[in-house]
Amino acid sequence: MQKVRLKWVKNRGLDHIIARTTSIRASCLLLDHLARLPSSSPVPARSLARLQKPLGLTVPVLRFLRRHPTLFAETLHPRFPTLPSFSLTPASDYLLGRLARASTLDLHLRLARLLLLTRSKSLPLASVLPLRFDLGLPYNFAAAFPVTHPDLFTVSNDHISLSTTSSGLPEGIAISSLQHRHAEAIEGATYRALSQSPSSSIAPLARLRFARNSVPLRPLLPPASLTEEERRDKREERREGEEKRRGWLTCGSHVFFYFFC
């Protein structure tokens, strides 16, 4: 087996997206962790330092918390004044409330879609936990969902399963969003208008096919009667054009003979 060394290429756009996504994910996980603590007293930063790797941070947790003072308030520890401690701010409580209200409607449907992707409609809890942030699931989904939706989910042997007789699921839950958009585009009026052939009265040349780099023929106009002076002028213009072309050809032949003969 040979080792391959790849050169890292900097991309400002992708680096910005990754940094922003990492910060959002770490902030949400820290908010969830601090909100689930039983005591409301400030948490020492030393106890949060072990979460650096699970959060996916490249900087220490203390530095990350100080970068977001709107969400995490730094206070003095009641027993050890020199130990930095952190607690949630009113803005973070408001944000957690909004997130909980916005995601309570379809949380169980997200987990149901994930289980429908498997053949046995079952997954270990250890496999679902890393996807908890991406799906927006609460920390106690394994205990809450079987209670709130007993006809959909069952938990046994550290596996969460979708019930075989799940009657509470919507009809189109197995259809992806991409398929929904495709169906709406086909049924839409704009798609029908584009698929119908144009009428001959509106676009008489729409059915014709022209060769590449060709120009459709213009309709012939009836010849207009020209006076004698206009005919004379046109003959002079044609004669001058022919003389110019002959002059260019003669000059080119002289140059070719001078350089190559």
C-alpha positions in Angstrom: 0.0 0.0 0.0 1.4 3.4 -1.0 0.9 6.6 0.8 -0.4 9.5 -1.2 0.4 13.1 -0.1 -2.2 15.6 -1.1 -1.5 19.3 -1.2 -4.0 21.5 0.7 -5.5 24.2 -1.5 -6.9 27.2 0.2 -10.4 28.3 -0.8 -11.8 31.3 1.0 -15.4 30.5 0.2 -15.3 26.9 1.4 -13.2 27.8 4.4 -15.7 30.5 5.4 -18.6 28.0 5.1 -16.8 25.3 7.2 -15.8 27.8 9.9 -19.3 29.2 10.1 -20.9 25.8 10.2 -18.5 24.6 12.9 -19.2 27.6 15.1 -23.0 27.2 14.7 -22.8 23.5 15.6 -20.5 24.0 18.6 -22.7 26.9 19.9 -25.9 24.8 19.6 -24.3 21.8 21.4 -22.9 24.0 24.1 -26.3 25.7 24.6 -28.0 22.3 24.8 -25.3 21.0 27.3 -25.6 24.0 29.6 -29.4 24.1 29.5 -29.6 20.4 30.6 -27.4 20.9 33.7 -29.4 20.4 36.9 -28.0 23.4 38.7 -28.3 27.0 37.5 -24.9 28.0 38.9 -22.1 29.0 36.5 -20.1 26.1 35.0 -16.3 26.3 35.3 -14.5 26.4 31.9 -12.2 23.7 33.2 -15.1 21.2 33.1 -16.0 22.2 29.6 -12.4 21.8 28.2 -12.9 18.1 27.6 -15.6 18.9 25.0 -13.3 20.5 22.5 -12.9 17.3 20.4 -16.6 16.3 20.4 -17.5 19.8 19.5 -15.1 19.8 16.5 -13.3 22.9 17.6 -9.8 23.8 16.6 -9.4 26.3 19.5 -9.8 25.8 23.2 -13.3 25.9 24.6 -12.5 28.9 26.8 -11.5 31.0 23.8 -14.6 29.9 21.9 -16.9 30.8 24.8 -15.3 34.3 25.1 -15.9 34.8 21.3 -19.6 34.6 21.8 -20.5 36.9 24.8 -24.1 37.2 23.6 -24.8 33.5 24.3 -22.4 32.8 27.1 -21.9 35.1 30.0 -18.6 34.9 31.8 -18.9 35.3 35.6 -16.8 34.6 38.6 -17.0 31.3 40.4 -18.6 31.6 43.8 -15.9 29.6 45.6 -12.9 30.2 43.3 -12.9 33.8 42.1 -9.9 33.3 39.8 -11.6 30.4 38.0 -13.6 31.6 34.8 -17.1 30.3 34.7 -19.9 30.6 32.2 -23.7 30.6 32.2 -26.5 31.2 29.7 -27.6 34.7 28.9 -31.3 35.8 28.4 -30.6 35.9 24.7 -29.6 32.2 24.7 -32.7 31.3 26.6 -34.8 33.1 24.1 -33.0 31.4 21.2 -33.5 27.9 22.8 -37.2 28.6 23.2 -37.6 29.7 19.6 -35.7 26.6 18.3 -37.9 24.3 20.5 -41.1 25.9 19.2 -40.0 25.8 15.5 -38.9 22.2 15.5 -41.6 20.5 17.6 -43.9 19.9 14.6 -41.9 17.6 12.4 -39.1 16.2 14.7 -40.6 12.8 14.8 -41.0 12.8 11.0 -37.3 13.5 10.5 -36.4 10.5 12.6 -39.0 8.4 10.8 -37.5 9.4 7.4 -34.1 8.3 8.6 -35.4 5.0 9.8 -37.3 4.4 6.5 -33.9 4.5 4.7 -32.9 1.3 6.4 -34.0 -2.1 5.4 -35.1 -3.2 8.9 -36.5 0.3 9.8 -34.3 0.2 12.8 -31.0 1.8 13.9 -28.8 1.6 17.0 -29.0 4.6 19.3 -25.2 5.0 19.0 -25.6 5.6 15.2 -28.4 8.2 15.6 -26.7 10.2 18.4 -24.0 11.7 16.0 -26.8 12.8 13.7 -28.8 14.5 16.5 -27.6 18.0 15.7 -28.1 17.6 11.9 -31.7 16.3 12.4 -32.5 18.8 15.2 -33.5 16.1 17.6 -33.7 16.8 21.4 -31.2 15.1 23.7 -33.9 12.8 25.2 -35.4 11.7 21.9 -34.9 8.0 22.7 -37.1 8.4 25.8 -39.5 11.1 24.6 -40.5 9.8 21.2 -41.8 6.4 22.2 -44.0 8.2 24.9 -45.3 10.9 22.6 -45.7 8.7 19.6 -46.2 5.1 20.8 -47.7 4.1 17.5 -44.5 5.0 15.6 -41.4 4.3 17.6 -40.2 1.5 19.9 -36.9 1.3 21.8 -35.4 -2.1 22.7 -31.9 -3.4 23.1 -30.4 0.0 22.5 -32.2 0.2 19.1 -34.9 2.6 18.0 -37.3 1.1 15.5 -40.2 2.2 13.4 -43.4 0.4 14.0 -44.5 -1.9 11.2 -48.1 -0.8 11.5 -47.3 2.9 11.6 -50.6 4.6 10.8 -49.6 8.0 12.0 -47.2 8.8 9.1 -48.2 11.0 6.3 -48.8 9.5 2.8 -45.9 11.3 1.1 -43.3 10.8 3.8 -41.3 8.4 1.7 -41.1 10.9 -1.2 -38.1 13.2 -1.1 -38.3 16.9 -1.5 -36.6 16.7 -4.8 -39.3 14.4 -6.1 -42.0 16.8 -4.8 -40.4 19.7 -6.6 -40.1 17.7 -9.8 -43.8 16.8 -9.6 -44.8 20.4 -9.0 -42.7 21.5 -11.9 -44.4 19.0 -14.2 -47.9 19.9 -13.1 -47.2 23.6 -13.2 -48.7 25.8 -15.9 -45.2 27.0 -17.0 -44.1 23.5 -17.9 -47.3 22.8 -19.9 -46.8 26.0 -21.8 -43.3 25.1 -22.7 -44.2 21.5 -23.6 -47.0 22.5 -26.0 -46.1 23.1 -29.6 -46.6 26.7 -30.7 -49.3 27.4 -33.2 -48.4 28.2 -36.8 -50.1 31.6 -36.6 -47.9 32.7 -33.7 -44.6 31.2 -34.8 -44.6 30.1 -38.4 -40.9 29.3 -38.5 -40.8 27.4 -35.1 -41.0 24.0 -36.7 -38.2 24.6 -39.2 -34.7 23.3 -38.5 -31.7 25.3 -39.8 -28.1 24.1 -40.1 -25.5 25.3 -37.6 -24.1 28.8 -38.2 -26.8 29.5 -40.7 -29.2 32.4 -40.9 -32.9 31.9 -41.8 -33.9 33.3 -45.1 -35.7 36.6 -45.1 -38.9 36.9 -47.0 -38.4 38.3 -50.4 -39.6 41.9 -50.9 -41.0 43.1 -54.3 -38.3 44.9 -56.3 -38.6 48.6 -56.1 -38.3 50.7 -59.2 -34.9 52.5 -59.4 -34.1 55.6 -61.2 -31.3 55.8 -63.7 -29.0 57.7 -61.3 -29.5 55.1 -58.6 -28.6 52.3 -60.9 -25.5 54.2 -62.0 -24.4 54.7 -58.4 -24.8 51.0 -57.6 -22.7 50.1 -60.7 -20.0 52.4 -59.5 -20.0 51.0 -56.0 -19.7 47.4 -57.3 -16.9 48.5 -59.6 -15.0 50.2 -56.7 -15.4 47.1 -54.6 -14.0 44.9 -57.3 -11.0 47.2 -57.8 -10.2 47.1 -54.0 -10.3 43.3 -53.9 -8.0 43.1 -56.9 -5.6 45.5 -55.3 -5.5 43.5 -52.1 -4.9 40.3 -54.0 -2.0 41.9 -56.0 -0.4 43.3 -52.9 -0.6 39.9 -51.2 1.0 38.1 -54.1 3.9 40.6 -54.2 4.5 40.2 -50.5 4.5 36.4 -50.8 6.9 36.5 -53.7 9.2 38.8 -51.9 9.5 36.7 -48.7 9.4 33.2 -50.1 10.9 33.4 -53.6 
